[in-house]
Amino acid sequence: MNNPALGGAGKDPQLGTDFYQGYYVTLGAGSVVLGKQNYNWTQLRSAAGSYSLNTKYTIKVEVSGANIKVYVDDMNAPKIDYTDPDPFISGKVGLRAHNAYVLFDNFSVTTSYQGDPSGLNDYEEKNQIFLYPNPVTDKLTLTNIHNFTDLTIYNVDGQKVYNTRLADSEMTFDMRRFNSGIYLLQLSNKDGNIAVRRFMKN
């Protein structure tokens, strides 16, 4: 089936607002709930709590692979810590209100690559690569890349959209011709070492 959570095809209003695949965190009067929408609703976990109308709450969701942690106000101790045995691995982030008037403020998404494509996490830790600004509008700068020889950029569909050889420890290149969206930037060298960074083009 088409998945409207990925955008594009499938956004048919006749299918209804619950025709999507994704995860859902909601606050109720007595609990915070983590659910999974796979064209129908399944509650995965809940945690007791007391939440009132006309009150501000800070919610953070951390996703690492199949593990999902949900924090409410206390950003050090998760209310919910759940690992999905059959996880969704791609999608978009959004906000939704149900039977309520809700104000969302200071909404942000932060991403970091935590995979290990070459089995060499120690190598990445010793070679801190800086990419800025992120999100980027026109010029993207990379620093501390002297240990790498090749740069490749992939779009969110896994298609290679840019490739170049590296010759310096710093590089700035023009992003204005790139479409808006999320990209993966891969750095590699002749020894097989790989580092990956994710960035967003406005």
Residue pairs with C-beta under 8 A, 6 or more apart in sequence:
1 10
1 39
2 9
2 10
3 10
3 20
3 21
3 91
4 10
4 11
4 12
4 15
4 19
4 20
5 20
5 21
5 22
5 91
5 92
6 90
6 91
6 92
7 92
10 19
12 19
18 37
18 39
18 40
18 41
19 39
20 37
20 39
21 37
21 38
21 39
21 88
21 91
22 36
22 37
22 88
22 91
23 34
23 35
23 36
23 37
23 44
23 68
23 88
24 33
24 34
24 35
24 36
24 37
24 41
24 96
25 32
25 33
25 34
25 35
25 59
25 61
25 70
26 32
26 33
26 35
26 98
27 33
27 49
27 51
27 57
27 59
27 72
28 51
29 50
29 51
29 52
30 48
30 49
30 50
30 51
31 46
31 47
31 48
31 49
32 46
32 47
32 49
32 51
32 59
32 70
32 72
32 79
32 80
33 43
33 45
33 46
34 43
34 44
34 45
34 46
34 68
34 70
34 80
34 82
35 41
35 42
35 43
35 44
36 42
36 44
36 84
44 82
44 84
45 80
45 82
46 80
47 70
47 79
47 80
49 72
49 79
51 57
51 72
56 105
57 72
57 73
58 71
58 72
58 73
58 75
59 70
59 71
59 72
60 70
60 71
60 75
61 68
61 69
61 70
61 71
62 68
62 69
62 71
62 78
63 69
64 114
65 87
65 114
66 83
66 84
66 85
66 87
67 81
67 82
67 83
67 84
68 80
68 81
68 82
68 83
68 84
69 78
69 80
69 81
69 82
70 78
70 79
70 80
70 81
71 77
71 78
71 79
72 79
90 156
93 109
95 104
95 107
111 182
111 198
112 198
113 184
113 196
113 197
113 198
115 196
117 194
117 196
118 192
118 193
118 194
120 193
120 194
123 193
123 195
124 195
127 144
127 147
127 195
128 144
129 142
129 143
129 144
129 145
129 187
129 195
129 197
130 141
130 142
130 143
130 144
131 140
131 141
131 142
131 185
131 197
131 199
132 140
132 141
133 140
133 141
134 140
134 199
134 200
135 199
135 200
135 201
135 202
136 175
136 199
136 200
136 201
136 202
137 175
137 176
137 201
137 202
138 174
138 175
138 176
139 172
139 173
139 174
139 175
140 172
140 173
140 175
140 199
141 170
141 171
141 172
142 151
142 170
142 171
142 172
142 185
143 169
143 170
144 169
144 170
145 151
145 166
145 168
145 169
145 170
145 171
145 187
146 168
146 169
147 189
147 193
148 166
148 187
148 188
148 189
148 193
148 195
149 165
149 166
149 188
149 189
149 190
150 163
150 164
150 165
150 166
150 187
150 188
150 189
151 162
151 163
151 164
151 165
151 166
151 171
151 185
151 186
151 187
152 160
152 162
152 163
152 185
152 186
152 188
153 160
153 161
153 162
153 163
153 183
153 184
153 185
153 186
154 160
154 161
154 183
154 184
154 186
155 161
155 179
155 181
155 182
155 183
156 181
156 182
156 183
161 178
161 183
162 178
164 173
166 187
175 201
178 201
179 201
180 201
180 202
181 200
181 201
182 198
182 199
182 200
182 201
183 198
183 199
183 200
183 201
184 196
184 197
184 198
185 196
185 197
185 198
185 199
186 194
186 195
186 196
187 194
187 195
187 196
187 197
188 194
188 195
